[in-house]
């Protein structure tokens, strides 16, 4: 029997503190010998198809395969499933709504990176792109540090107003985000939304939008004058912030795993730091396994009947 977990059930199961701990443990775990893959193809029309395989973590007796349809003008823009399989037999243990899993793992992993790289006293946060992933970044970040002032901007002012009201912030114009000590960008943009002169010395920037070829939230001049951290250097060169801006492996200051284990990180109060993840398959497994182990609800379905 396969457990079906929809958005309603998942939002009840995925408690942010537990998710943060599962993601932190995953970044600190030894890497799998199997290379993570993100397979993406354009479709006829406005959408793309993406698969992330395989999600593997030491100590977890399961693996994930995630299949997404991305249609930026649709609502929701991302639809698909995370398939959770038994590692020993291949049994399909669960199907989970991928939009929910993706928002939680992307946003909360970004909160970990943001907190680890931002100055200890940074408490003014700006959000560019008031969607589900930014929502989880703020929810996670508030569990890790105080956020005293939240500035929100979006190409749709009504979305910025709703987001700001939900999180106790205030909608602002794009020019006002230069006052923030932490900036989170979470857009579909293929043109830079931040340049070097948009951020002050000591600012930390987290960019969530560069997760496929051609998407570039941060201008090359900002990246070249910052210390840039990623989740996986090879993937960032292939389809993330580094490659999309014409940078190479030498421009990466390190990975989030290296930040969390103390190998690297911010080195001064005045440098600009950037965390620009692509997203790794094991993150889907970390939260899918957490949900599967804790659920007391959900529909069960027999695909072999």
ABEGO torsion letter per residue (X at the ends): XBBBBBAAAAAAABBAAAAAAAAAAAAABBBBABBBBBBBBBBBEABBBBBBOBBBBBGBABBBBBBBBBBAABOBABBEBBBBBBAAAGBBABBBBAAAAAAAAAAAAAAAAAAAABBAABABBBBBGBBAAAAAAAAAAAAABBBABBBBBBABAAAAAAAAAAAGBBBBBAAAAAABABBBBBBABABBABBAAABBBGBBBBBAABABBGBBABBAAAAAABBBBBABAAAAAAABAAAAAGBBAAABAEBAAAAAAGABEBABAABBBBBBBAEBAAAAAAAAAAAAAABABEBBBBAAX
